[in-house]
Amino acid sequence: MTNIGKTLQHKPMVLETTHTDPTNKNLLVITALGEDRPGLVASLTEAITQQQCSICESRMSLLGGEFALIMLIEGQWNNIAKLEQTLPGLQEKLNLTLQVKHTEQRTNQQAAIPYSVEVLALDNPGIVHKVTDFFYNRTINIHDLQTDSFNAAHTGTKMFALTITIEIPTAMHIPSLREEFLEFSDELNLDSIIEPLKIH
């Protein structure tokens, strides 16, 4: 992954120009991190649109006082190259740390069923590790993960919420997995739900 700010200090940004087919779509991951203020998303998306690229997927969050964004951008190779050329100036203008990395569509994916996992518990260290390790030990891929902490409405007790999207291999016996996970949750005093992912 290339840190644009550091690249500018040492050498010009090197653009990938190995693709010669102008109809070929290329994928670029852009991450942005910086102090939150209005207009950051609008400025970033404007730069992408101006170079005739599209946002395939994106995630944005406020972490403390920091703005964090990750986007998967699609475009013809020459438009992706032009977009990369604009990013150093945009980084300086918006006072953001931008990183870019070329990527490709996921391949050789095993047949899997998406499931949603929700966990609610008292805010104690190690919950994310224990839950993710449970699925890792069963060769279940984690597609998406979000966490949050908050104070309970009536008691003010610090609570922790974890939401995961997992990919369960079709060959796996799902009722057995659900039973194992709920037993695991009971042992850790976690209030958990595991159910098919609802596509909106």
Backbone as a chain_set.jsonl record, in Angstrom:
{"seq": "MTNIGKTLQHKPMVLETTHTDPTNKNLLVITALGEDRPGLVASLTEAITQQQCSICESRMSLLGGEFALIMLIEGQWNNIAKLEQTLPGLQEKLNLTLQVKHTEQRTNQQAAIPYSVEVLALDNPGIVHKVTDFFYNRTINIHDLQTDSFNAAHTGTKMFALTITIEIPTAMHIPSLREEFLEFSDELNLDSIIEPLKIH", "coords": {"N": [[0.849, -1.185, 0.0], [0.575, 2.207, -0.827], [1.745, 5.121, 0.672], [0.736, 8.245, 0.04], [1.636, 10.759, 0.842], [4.27, 10.261, 1.82], [5.375, 9.262, -0.502], [5.476, 11.509, -2.145], [7.475, 12.991, -0.928], [9.817, 11.698, -1.521], [9.953, 10.63, -4.156], [8.476, 10.951, -7.455], [5.041, 9.966, -7.919], [4.564, 6.709, -9.093], [2.863, 5.562, -11.814], [0.74, 2.895, -12.718], [0.832, 1.439, -15.836], [0.363, -0.817, -17.308], [-1.802, -1.93, -18.528], [-3.256, -2.011, -21.657], [-5.601, -2.075, -22.995], [-8.219, 0.01, -23.558], [-10.822, -0.457, -22.804], [-10.747, -2.029, -20.642], [-11.561, -2.605, -17.283], [-10.301, -1.333, -14.276], [-9.393, -1.756, -10.827], [-9.169, 0.13, -7.857], [-8.156, 0.681, -4.575], [-8.836, 3.136, -2.226], [-7.878, 4.744, 0.699], [-8.723, 7.031, 3.274], [-7.796, 9.266, 5.825], [-8.225, 11.52, 8.462], [-8.617, 14.651, 10.274], [-11.93, 15.253, 11.234], [-14.301, 17.115, 9.353], [-16.792, 19.193, 7.737], [-17.578, 18.452, 4.3], [-15.575, 16.739, 3.348], [-16.167, 14.178, 2.218], [-17.638, 14.989, -0.013], [-15.684, 16.386, -1.485], [-13.799, 14.372, -2.061], [-15.335, 12.501, -3.528], [-16.039, 14.102, -5.665], [-13.599, 14.424, -7.011], [-13.208, 11.816, -7.887], [-15.4, 11.418, -9.588], [-14.896, 13.369, -11.54], [-12.813, 12.245, -12.956], [-14.061, 10.281, -14.319], [-14.495, 7.86, -13.013], [-15.879, 5.214, -10.971], [-17.511, 4.565, -7.833], [-17.445, 1.55, -6.351], [-17.745, 0.18, -3.9], [-17.947, 1.308, -0.502], [-16.905, 2.43, 2.75], [-17.469, 4.389, 5.573], [-16.546, 6.104, 8.549], [-16.65, 7.734, 11.757], [-14.093, 7.965, 13.965], [-13.378, 8.558, 17.1], [-12.203, 11.795, 16.954], [-11.571, 11.584, 14.34], [-11.908, 11.265, 10.816], [-12.606, 8.526, 8.802], [-12.264, 6.67, 5.859], [-12.848, 4.232, 3.382], [-12.628, 3.177, 0.052], [-13.638, 1.383, -2.854], [-12.669, 1.736, -6.052], [-13.635, 1.882, -9.463], [-12.602, 1.88, -12.857], [-11.581, 2.753, -16.252], [-8.222, 1.988, -17.242], [-6.681, 4.251, -17.926], [-8.156, 6.357, -16.859], [-8.113, 5.72, -14.158], [-5.382, 6.073, -13.73], [-5.168, 8.848, -14.154], [-6.727, 9.727, -12.033], [-5.148, 8.916, -9.861], [-3.038, 10.684, -10.199], [-4.142, 13.065, -9.365], [-4.446, 12.806, -6.651], [-2.252, 13.41, -4.785], [-2.268, 16.274, -4.673], [-4.856, 16.657, -3.764], [-4.734, 15.452, -1.293], [-3.057, 17.227, 0.084], [-4.579, 19.564, -0.048], [-6.906, 18.895, 1.408], [-5.858, 18.121, 3.772], [-5.493, 15.415, 4.492], [-4.566, 11.982, 5.119], [-3.854, 9.956, 2.556], [-4.041, 6.764, 1.062], [-3.272, 4.391, -1.479], [-4.055, 1.453, -3.374], [-3.71, -0.935, -5.88], [-6.014, -3.417, -6.952], [-7.81, -6.531, -7.501], [-10.769, -8.233, -8.702], [-12.33, -10.504, -6.424], [-11.377, -13.891, -6.59], [-11.722, -17.451, -7.152], [-13.486, -18.128, -5.09], [-14.95, -20.021, -2.516], [-18.054, -21.802, -2.501], [-20.492, -20.252, -0.604], [-22.654, -19.24, 2.114], [-24.044, -16.204, 3.079], [-24.104, -14.989, 6.38], [-25.386, -13.207, 9.205], [-23.985, -12.014, 12.204], [-24.636, -11.006, 15.438], [-23.561, -9.488, 18.38], [-23.906, -8.694, 21.763], [-22.728, -7.289, 24.74], [-21.339, -6.809, 28.072], [-18.844, -4.313, 28.233], [-15.917, -5.629, 27.804], [-12.409, -6.452, 27.627], [-11.095, -8.233, 24.768], [-13.273, -9.421, 23.461], [-13.763, -9.186, 20.662], [-11.56, -10.575, 19.618], [-11.994, -13.2, 20.644], [-14.47, -13.94, 19.51], [-14.003, -13.7, 16.718], [-11.939, -15.53, 16.497], [-13.273, -17.885, 17.028], [-14.712, -18.315, 14.637], [-12.61, -18.372, 12.815], [-11.269, -20.733, 13.537], [-12.964, -22.547, 12.468], [-12.75, -22.292, 9.82], [-14.208, -20.245, 8.604], [-14.925, -17.479, 6.728], [-14.61, -13.984, 7.408], [-16.47, -11.37, 6.275], [-17.278, -8.77, 6.758], [-17.007, -6.411, 9.425], [-18.069, -4.716, 12.306], [-17.865, -2.588, 15.129], [-19.023, -1.187, 18.239], [-19.364, 0.943, 21.099], [-21.239, 1.82, 23.992], [-23.23, 3.538, 26.478], [-25.499, 1.947, 28.622], [-29.003, 2.617, 28.635], [-30.556, 2.95, 31.072], [-28.978, 2.173, 33.261], [-26.44, 3.112, 32.765], [-24.298, 1.512, 32.339], [-21.322, 0.432, 30.725], [-21.478, -0.777, 27.5], [-20.911, -3.173, 24.844], [-21.037, -3.643, 21.368], [-21.074, -5.858, 18.647], [-21.012, -6.518, 15.238], [-21.027, -8.79, 12.641], [-20.484, -9.94, 9.336], [-20.47, -13.064, 8.013], [-19.154, -15.776, 5.981], [-20.446, -18.721, 5.37], [-19.373, -21.906, 4.517], [-21.025, -23.896, 2.058], [-21.022, -26.602, 2.466], [-21.007, -26.955, 5.154], [-22.664, -27.893, 8.182], [-25.178, -26.023, 9.138], [-27.104, -25.781, 11.325], [-25.701, -27.139, 13.383], [-23.443, -25.532, 13.631], [-24.647, -23.145, 14.492], [-25.634, -23.964, 16.993], [-23.231, -24.57, 18.333], [-22.067, -22.025, 18.372], [-23.862, -20.519, 19.912], [-23.668, -21.844, 22.354], [-21.003, -21.318, 22.913], [-21.226, -18.536, 23.178], [-22.85, -18.356, 25.456], [-21.097, -19.326, 27.398], [-19.32, -17.223, 27.557], [-20.91, -15.245, 28.415], [-22.295, -13.713, 26.504], [-24.708, -11.992, 24.612], [-26.065, -13.213, 21.871], [-26.802, -13.42, 18.337], [-27.285, -15.354, 15.443], [-27.949, -15.439, 12.101], [-29.428, -15.804, 8.786], [-28.133, -13.524, 6.366], [-29.822, -10.551, 5.726], [-30.751, -9.232, 2.73], [-31.089, -6.045, 1.645]], "CA": [[0.0, 0.0, 0.0], [1.417, 3.38, -0.99], [1.37, 6.334, 1.386], [0.965, 9.286, -0.957], [2.446, 11.827, 1.418], [5.662, 9.84, 1.84], [5.823, 9.127, -1.88], [5.777, 12.836, -2.666], [8.695, 13.503, -0.338], [10.997, 10.987, -1.984], [9.987, 10.438, -5.6], [7.147, 11.126, -8.045], [4.198, 8.78, -7.891], [4.689, 5.86, -10.267], [1.545, 5.126, -12.243], [0.741, 1.622, -13.423], [0.322, 1.601, -17.199], [0.575, -2.094, -17.974], [-2.999, -2.299, -19.277], [-3.333, -1.251, -22.894], [-6.963, -2.134, -23.515], [-8.943, 1.116, -22.932], [-12.122, -0.894, -22.305], [-10.52, -2.854, -19.468], [-11.853, -1.941, -16.022], [-9.323, -1.547, -13.23], [-9.887, -1.491, -9.482], [-8.235, 0.838, -6.988], [-8.63, 0.934, -3.215], [-8.362, 4.398, -1.649], [-8.239, 4.99, 2.092], [-8.52, 8.422, 3.685], [-7.851, 9.448, 7.273], [-7.88, 12.882, 8.857], [-9.518, 15.315, 11.213], [-13.264, 15.377, 10.648], [-14.905, 18.42, 9.106], [-17.74, 19.09, 6.629], [-17.131, 18.579, 2.923], [-14.518, 15.808, 2.948], [-16.71, 13.17, 1.297], [-18.004, 15.669, -1.257], [-14.468, 16.703, -2.236], [-13.204, 13.129, -2.55], [-16.177, 11.917, -4.573], [-15.961, 14.982, -6.833], [-12.372, 14.085, -7.734], [-13.425, 10.517, -8.529], [-16.354, 11.62, -10.682], [-14.261, 14.165, -12.589], [-11.956, 11.369, -13.761], [-14.943, 9.273, -14.916], [-14.393, 6.605, -12.279], [-17.071, 4.911, -10.179], [-17.318, 3.971, -6.511], [-18.135, 0.254, -6.279], [-18.075, -0.055, -2.495], [-17.294, 2.272, 0.389], [-17.221, 2.419, 4.175], [-17.013, 5.61, 6.231], [-16.864, 6.141, 9.968], [-15.956, 8.69, 12.604], [-13.422, 7.256, 15.053], [-12.931, 9.69, 17.897], [-12.364, 12.997, 16.145], [-10.987, 11.327, 13.024], [-12.708, 10.802, 9.686], [-11.961, 7.382, 8.154], [-13.024, 6.258, 4.684], [-12.208, 3.319, 2.443], [-13.453, 3.067, -1.149], [-13.189, 0.584, -3.988], [-12.938, 2.544, -7.24], [-13.535, 1.176, -10.738], [-12.497, 2.755, -14.015], [-10.622, 2.365, -17.269], [-6.877, 2.146, -16.677], [-6.178, 5.614, -18.093], [-8.862, 7.222, -15.913], [-7.554, 5.406, -12.839], [-4.068, 6.725, -13.675], [-5.4, 10.284, -13.979], [-7.205, 9.921, -10.664], [-3.985, 8.812, -8.97], [-2.241, 11.903, -10.336], [-4.786, 14.174, -8.648], [-4.553, 12.544, -5.216], [-1.317, 14.154, -3.928], [-2.761, 17.635, -4.467], [-6.072, 16.578, -2.961], [-4.294, 15.15, 0.068], [-2.553, 18.462, 0.686], [-5.687, 20.519, 0.054], [-7.867, 18.48, 2.43], [-5.111, 17.748, 4.976], [-5.81, 14.021, 4.766], [-3.601, 10.951, 4.758], [-4.453, 9.089, 1.548], [-3.271, 5.611, 0.617], [-3.897, 3.728, -2.622], [-3.539, 0.125, -3.713], [-4.415, -1.612, -6.962], [-6.531, -4.721, -6.551], [-8.581, -7.24, -8.516], [-11.962, -8.878, -8.181], [-12.073, -11.755, -5.717], [-11.486, -15.08, -7.434], [-11.609, -18.75, -6.482], [-14.252, -18.132, -3.855], [-15.718, -21.228, -2.278], [-19.486, -21.569, -2.369], [-20.768, -19.913, 0.789], [-23.918, -18.571, 2.421], [-23.778, -15.092, 4.0], [-24.855, -14.942, 7.636], [-25.126, -12.062, 10.071], [-23.757, -12.341, 13.61], [-24.727, -9.833, 16.303], [-23.152, -9.793, 19.75], [-24.045, -7.596, 22.722], [-22.157, -7.738, 26.008], [-20.631, -5.807, 28.855], [-17.624, -3.933, 27.52], [-14.732, -6.253, 28.38], [-11.366, -6.688, 26.623], [-10.936, -9.549, 24.162], [-14.477, -9.986, 22.846], [-13.581, -9.298, 19.21], [-10.614, -11.672, 19.353], [-12.583, -14.508, 20.943], [-15.526, -14.249, 18.537], [-13.409, -13.927, 15.396], [-11.156, -16.765, 16.569], [-14.242, -18.98, 16.932], [-15.0, -18.575, 13.226], [-11.347, -18.736, 12.163], [-10.986, -22.14, 13.82], [-13.886, -23.36, 11.676], [-12.486, -21.915, 8.424], [-15.307, -19.399, 8.136], [-14.382, -16.17, 6.392], [-15.32, -12.784, 7.853], [-16.591, -10.443, 5.148], [-17.453, -7.405, 7.25], [-17.018, -6.368, 10.889], [-18.268, -3.396, 12.893], [-18.005, -2.591, 16.584], [-19.419, 0.083, 18.843], [-19.554, 0.892, 22.549], [-22.206, 2.827, 24.416], [-23.713, 3.394, 27.85], [-26.877, 1.467, 28.711], [-29.914, 3.739, 28.849], [-31.044, 3.145, 32.438], [-27.949, 1.946, 34.279], [-25.195, 3.778, 32.423], [-23.242, 0.506, 32.209], [-20.647, 0.448, 29.428], [-21.829, -1.949, 26.704], [-20.145, -3.371, 23.613], [-21.816, -4.29, 20.308], [-20.267, -6.377, 17.538], [-21.797, -7.032, 14.115], [-20.137, -9.422, 11.668], [-21.017, -10.724, 8.227], [-19.595, -14.207, 7.768], [-19.452, -16.59, 4.803], [-20.444, -20.113, 5.817], [-19.303, -22.842, 3.387], [-22.285, -24.616, 1.853], [-20.896, -27.981, 2.948], [-21.055, -26.974, 6.616], [-23.989, -28.104, 8.767], [-25.433, -24.742, 9.797], [-27.701, -25.927, 12.666], [-24.661, -27.509, 14.349], [-22.632, -24.338, 13.843], [-25.419, -22.217, 15.317], [-25.667, -24.49, 18.356], [-21.894, -24.385, 18.9], [-21.813, -20.606, 18.613], [-24.685, -20.055, 21.026], [-23.061, -22.399, 23.569], [-19.796, -20.507, 23.096], [-21.663, -17.225, 23.658], [-23.316, -18.512, 26.837], [-19.919, -19.479, 28.257], [-18.682, -15.911, 27.707], [-21.957, -14.298, 28.826], [-22.581, -12.844, 25.368], [-26.052, -12.075, 24.037], [-25.697, -13.346, 20.459], [-27.746, -13.868, 17.314], [-26.69, -15.726, 14.161], [-29.074, -15.664, 11.205], [-29.102, -15.478, 7.389], [-28.011, -12.098, 6.084], [-30.967, -9.98, 5.019], [-30.335, -8.343, 1.648], [-32.089, -4.977, 1.506]], "C": [[0.887, 1.238, 0.0], [0.891, 4.538, -0.172], [1.733, 7.505, 0.505], [1.862, 10.377, -0.414], [3.915, 11.482, 1.406], [6.208, 9.709, 0.424], [6.236, 10.472, -2.448], [7.107, 13.359, -2.142], [9.941, 12.894, -0.968], [11.077, 10.855, -3.503], [8.589, 10.652, -6.156], [6.357, 9.834, -7.966], [4.351, 8.013, -9.195], [3.314, 5.321, -10.611], [1.661, 3.81, -12.991], [0.106, 1.805, -14.797], [0.492, 0.311, -17.99], [-0.626, -2.516, -18.806], [-3.12, -1.411, -20.511], [-4.726, -1.26, -23.502], [-7.793, -1.049, -22.839], [-10.303, 0.716, -22.399], [-11.983, -1.697, -21.022], [-10.767, -2.048, -18.196], [-10.804, -2.321, -14.988], [-9.92, -1.153, -11.89], [-8.786, -0.865, -8.637], [-8.887, 1.033, -5.624], [-8.003, 2.234, -2.724], [-8.811, 4.462, -0.199], [-7.897, 6.431, 2.434], [-8.692, 8.519, 5.194], [-7.447, 10.872, 7.605], [-8.9, 13.462, 9.812], [-10.859, 15.587, 10.542], [-13.682, 16.834, 10.489], [-15.832, 18.281, 7.901], [-17.047, 19.187, 5.27], [-16.091, 17.585, 2.461], [-15.025, 14.785, 1.93], [-17.052, 13.803, -0.045], [-16.774, 15.954, -2.109], [-13.83, 15.453, -2.831], [-14.024, 12.535, -3.696], [-16.197, 12.786, -5.828], [-14.732, 14.647, -7.674], [-12.528, 12.773, -8.492], [-14.332, 10.664, -9.743], [-15.721, 12.379, -11.844], [-13.367, 13.321, -13.488], [-12.733, 10.186, -14.338], [-14.719, 7.888, -14.317], [-15.639, 6.44, -11.409], [-16.682, 4.314, -8.835], [-18.135, 2.687, -6.448], [-18.621, -0.034, -4.864], [-17.379, 1.006, -1.657], [-17.767, 2.07, 1.817], [-16.668, 3.708, 4.773], [-17.414, 5.573, 7.689], [-16.122, 7.286, 10.629], [-15.409, 7.925, 13.798], [-12.767, 8.306, 15.937], [-13.215, 10.956, 17.11], [-11.857, 12.832, 14.732], [-12.023, 10.789, 12.044], [-11.948, 9.665, 9.014], [-12.858, 6.88, 7.028], [-12.195, 5.28, 3.866], [-13.164, 3.103, 1.275], [-12.802, 2.125, -2.151], [-13.644, 1.308, -5.248], [-12.739, 1.703, -8.488], [-13.438, 2.184, -11.87], [-11.567, 2.174, -15.061], [-9.224, 2.737, -16.783], [-6.375, 3.575, -16.794], [-6.876, 6.592, -17.151], [-8.39, 6.981, -14.477], [-6.201, 6.101, -12.673], [-4.215, 8.229, -13.461], [-5.875, 10.59, -12.562], [-6.037, 9.877, -9.685], [-3.13, 10.076, -9.025], [-2.827, 13.062, -9.541], [-4.713, 14.018, -7.131], [-3.519, 13.271, -4.353], [-1.778, 15.579, -3.64], [-3.998, 17.656, -3.59], [-5.728, 16.293, -1.502], [-3.834, 16.413, 0.785], [-3.687, 19.462, 0.919], [-6.616, 20.188, 1.22], [-7.201, 18.108, 3.752], [-5.496, 16.346, 5.447], [-4.589, 13.151, 4.503], [-4.303, 9.994, 3.81], [-3.496, 7.952, 1.216], [-4.02, 4.942, -0.529], [-3.261, 2.365, -2.844], [-4.382, -0.456, -4.843], [-4.856, -2.994, -6.49], [-7.282, -5.342, -7.716], [-9.828, -7.821, -7.865], [-11.578, -10.168, -7.464], [-12.298, -12.935, -6.648], [-11.357, -16.324, -6.571], [-12.322, -18.765, -5.133], [-15.005, -19.454, -3.715], [-17.196, -20.863, -2.138], [-19.822, -21.356, -0.897], [-22.095, -19.187, 0.91], [-23.631, -17.435, 3.401], [-24.702, -15.127, 5.211], [-24.446, -13.709, 8.426], [-24.991, -12.537, 11.517], [-23.804, -11.041, 14.407], [-24.428, -10.256, 17.737], [-23.304, -8.536, 20.596], [-23.562, -8.096, 24.075], [-21.663, -6.548, 26.809], [-19.29, -5.542, 28.177], [-16.392, -4.464, 28.253], [-13.696, -6.496, 27.289], [-11.442, -8.106, 26.055], [-12.14, -10.121, 23.46], [-14.288, -10.193, 21.346], [-12.652, -10.464, 18.879], [-11.273, -13.031, 19.552], [-13.637, -14.9, 19.914], [-14.93, -14.535, 17.161], [-12.575, -15.206, 15.377], [-12.064, -17.99, 16.487], [-14.49, -19.33, 15.465], [-13.736, -18.959, 12.452], [-11.044, -20.223, 12.344], [-11.9, -23.086, 13.057], [-13.807, -23.007, 10.191], [-13.66, -21.152, 7.819], [-14.765, -17.99, 7.933], [-15.266, -15.047, 6.936], [-15.293, -11.764, 6.727], [-16.661, -8.993, 5.61], [-17.54, -7.448, 8.769], [-17.169, -4.932, 11.352], [-18.41, -3.537, 14.401], [-18.43, -1.207, 17.06], [-19.525, -0.127, 20.344], [-20.456, 2.045, 22.952], [-22.586, 2.567, 25.867], [-25.175, 2.961, 27.836], [-27.792, 2.594, 29.179], [-30.24, 3.988, 30.32], [-29.94, 3.054, 33.488], [-26.658, 2.709, 34.014], [-24.023, 2.824, 32.275], [-22.642, 0.54, 30.806], [-20.909, -0.871, 28.706], [-21.005, -1.979, 25.419], [-21.007, -4.128, 22.61], [-20.893, -4.659, 19.151], [-21.202, -6.942, 16.48], [-20.838, -7.548, 13.051], [-20.97, -10.044, 10.551], [-20.014, -11.829, 7.935], [-20.05, -14.957, 6.527], [-19.317, -18.055, 5.199], [-20.385, -21.037, 4.6], [-20.577, -23.674, 3.28], [-22.225, -26.044, 2.375], [-21.028, -28.081, 4.464], [-22.493, -27.144, 7.1], [-24.321, -26.898, 9.644], [-26.116, -24.894, 11.158], [-26.668, -26.294, 13.734], [-23.776, -26.311, 14.667], [-23.361, -23.356, 14.751], [-25.432, -22.673, 16.778], [-24.314, -24.29, 19.049], [-21.647, -22.922, 19.259], [-22.625, -20.083, 19.795], [-24.172, -20.615, 22.356], [-21.794, -21.617, 23.926], [-20.163, -19.142, 23.683], [-22.126, -17.294, 25.109], [-22.14, -18.606, 27.8], [-19.249, -18.135, 28.536], [-19.665, -14.829, 28.147], [-22.201, -13.238, 27.747], [-24.018, -13.06, 24.914], [-25.879, -12.056, 22.518], [-26.85, -13.833, 19.596], [-26.939, -14.239, 16.078], [-27.83, -16.129, 13.237], [-28.672, -15.321, 9.774], [-29.076, -13.969, 7.174], [-29.213, -11.628, 5.277], [-30.461, -8.98, 3.993], [-31.432, -7.313, 1.429], [-32.094, -4.45, 0.079]], "O": [[1.855, 1.303, 0.758], [-0.276, 4.907, -0.296], [2.912, 7.742, 0.244], [2.746, 10.869, -1.115], [4.739, 12.313, 1.023], [7.375, 10.011, 0.178], [7.239, 10.567, -3.156], [7.797, 14.098, -2.844], [11.007, 13.509, -0.952], [12.163, 10.959, -4.074], [7.611, 10.549, -5.416], [6.928, 8.743, -7.948], [4.277, 8.596, -10.277], [2.669, 4.687, -9.776], [2.569, 3.626, -13.801], [-1.028, 2.272, -14.905], [0.734, 0.341, -19.196], [-0.499, -3.361, -19.692], [-3.088, -0.185, -20.401], [-4.991, -0.511, -24.442], [-8.059, -1.162, -21.642], [-10.897, 1.461, -21.619], [-12.983, -2.015, -20.379], [-10.249, -0.942, -18.046], [-10.462, -3.494, -14.843], [-10.83, -0.327, -11.819], [-7.627, -1.276, -8.694], [-10.025, 1.492, -5.528], [-6.788, 2.413, -2.798], [-9.987, 4.259, 0.101], [-6.91, 6.981, 1.946], [-9.61, 7.933, 5.768], [-6.446, 11.376, 7.095], [-9.917, 12.839, 10.117], [-10.913, 16.089, 9.42], [-13.45, 17.667, 11.365], [-15.678, 17.345, 7.116], [-16.062, 19.908, 5.11], [-15.745, 17.577, 1.279], [-14.387, 14.555, 0.902], [-16.785, 13.22, -1.095], [-16.814, 15.784, -3.327], [-13.374, 15.47, -3.974], [-13.469, 12.116, -4.712], [-16.354, 12.27, -6.935], [-14.81, 14.591, -8.901], [-12.036, 12.637, -9.613], [-14.061, 10.098, -10.802], [-15.981, 12.064, -13.005], [-13.185, 13.648, -14.66], [-12.138, 9.208, -14.792], [-14.749, 6.878, -15.021], [-16.36, 7.403, -11.147], [-15.657, 3.644, -8.712], [-19.365, 2.723, -6.488], [-19.765, -0.439, -4.658], [-16.344, 1.54, -2.055], [-18.879, 1.603, 2.062], [-15.524, 4.075, 4.508], [-18.485, 5.077, 8.036], [-15.098, 7.752, 10.128], [-16.164, 7.312, 14.552], [-11.736, 8.877, 15.58], [-14.336, 11.168, 16.649], [-11.721, 13.81, 13.998], [-12.884, 9.981, 12.391], [-10.77, 9.818, 8.688], [-14.059, 6.687, 7.217], [-10.994, 5.472, 3.678], [-14.357, 2.875, 1.473], [-11.579, 2.076, -2.279], [-14.84, 1.475, -5.487], [-11.8, 0.911, -8.573], [-14.106, 3.217, -11.85], [-10.845, 1.214, -14.792], [-9.058, 3.681, -16.011], [-5.718, 4.076, -15.882], [-6.258, 7.552, -16.69], [-8.283, 7.915, -13.683], [-5.906, 6.65, -11.612], [-3.473, 8.821, -12.677], [-5.474, 11.589, -11.965], [-5.95, 10.709, -8.782], [-2.563, 10.49, -8.014], [-2.093, 13.944, -9.093], [-4.899, 14.992, -6.401], [-3.872, 13.722, -3.263], [-1.692, 16.045, -2.504], [-4.174, 18.558, -2.771], [-6.357, 16.829, -0.59], [-4.176, 16.641, 1.945], [-3.743, 20.121, 1.958], [-7.062, 21.084, 1.937], [-7.881, 17.816, 4.735], [-5.783, 16.118, 6.622], [-3.689, 13.537, 3.757], [-5.238, 9.298, 4.205], [-2.287, 8.157, 1.104], [-5.25, 4.926, -0.55], [-2.087, 2.152, -2.541], [-5.611, -0.467, -4.773], [-4.154, -3.654, -5.724], [-7.379, -4.749, -8.79], [-9.931, -7.891, -6.64], [-10.621, -10.841, -7.848], [-13.275, -12.979, -7.396], [-10.941, -16.259, -5.415], [-11.829, -19.338, -4.161], [-15.616, -19.941, -4.667], [-17.54, -19.76, -1.713], [-19.479, -22.179, -0.048], [-22.596, -18.601, -0.05], [-23.035, -17.672, 4.452], [-25.917, -15.277, 5.082], [-23.315, -13.232, 8.328], [-25.779, -13.355, 11.991], [-23.096, -10.086, 14.088], [-24.966, -11.243, 18.239], [-22.882, -7.451, 20.196], [-23.932, -9.186, 24.512], [-21.577, -5.429, 26.302], [-18.68, -6.452, 27.615], [-15.89, -3.842, 29.19], [-14.064, -6.723, 26.136], [-11.803, -9.052, 26.755], [-12.053, -11.216, 22.904], [-14.616, -11.256, 20.819], [-12.927, -11.246, 17.968], [-11.123, -13.92, 18.713], [-13.696, -16.054, 19.49], [-15.313, -15.507, 16.51], [-12.512, -15.891, 14.356], [-11.67, -19.019, 15.938], [-14.479, -20.504, 15.093], [-13.793, -19.78, 11.537], [-10.611, -20.89, 11.404], [-11.646, -24.289, 13.002], [-14.682, -23.374, 9.406], [-14.051, -21.385, 6.675], [-14.214, -17.385, 8.854], [-16.493, -15.14, 6.93], [-14.225, -11.346, 6.279], [-16.162, -8.094, 4.933], [-18.076, -8.398, 9.339], [-16.486, -4.035, 10.858], [-19.007, -4.496, 14.888], [-18.224, -0.201, 16.38], [-19.75, -1.245, 20.807], [-20.44, 3.11, 22.334], [-22.296, 1.502, 26.413], [-25.993, 3.54, 27.121], [-27.408, 3.417, 30.01], [-30.202, 5.133, 30.768], [-29.964, 3.774, 34.486], [-25.867, 2.93, 34.931], [-22.884, 3.258, 32.104], [-23.366, 0.663, 29.818], [-20.605, -1.946, 29.224], [-20.478, -0.961, 24.97], [-21.632, -5.132, 22.952], [-20.044, -3.869, 18.737], [-22.08, -7.749, 16.785], [-19.943, -6.826, 12.611], [-22.035, -10.608, 10.8], [-18.848, -11.56, 7.645], [-21.184, -14.8, 6.073], [-18.207, -18.566, 5.344], [-21.258, -20.963, 3.734], [-21.137, -24.101, 4.29], [-23.258, -26.635, 2.691], [-21.148, -29.182, 5.001], [-23.425, -26.606, 6.501], [-23.807, -26.769, 10.756], [-25.735, -24.183, 12.089], [-26.749, -25.813, 14.864], [-23.402, -26.093, 15.819], [-22.765, -22.798, 15.672], [-25.262, -21.862, 17.688], [-24.261, -23.889, 20.212], [-21.089, -22.617, 20.314], [-22.122, -19.29, 20.591], [-24.234, -19.93, 23.377], [-21.552, -21.301, 25.091], [-19.483, -18.651, 24.585], [-21.831, -16.4, 25.902], [-22.177, -18.034, 28.889], [-18.682, -17.926, 29.609], [-19.311, -13.654, 28.242], [-22.298, -12.044, 28.031], [-24.484, -14.197, 24.841], [-25.582, -11.011, 21.939], [-27.74, -14.55, 20.051], [-26.012, -13.521, 15.702], [-28.591, -17.047, 13.545], [-27.681, -14.623, 9.565], [-29.893, -13.235, 7.73], [-29.573, -12.236, 4.27], [-29.816, -7.993, 4.346], [-32.559, -7.655, 1.074], [-32.867, -3.547, -0.243]]}, "num_chains": 1, "name": "protein.A"}
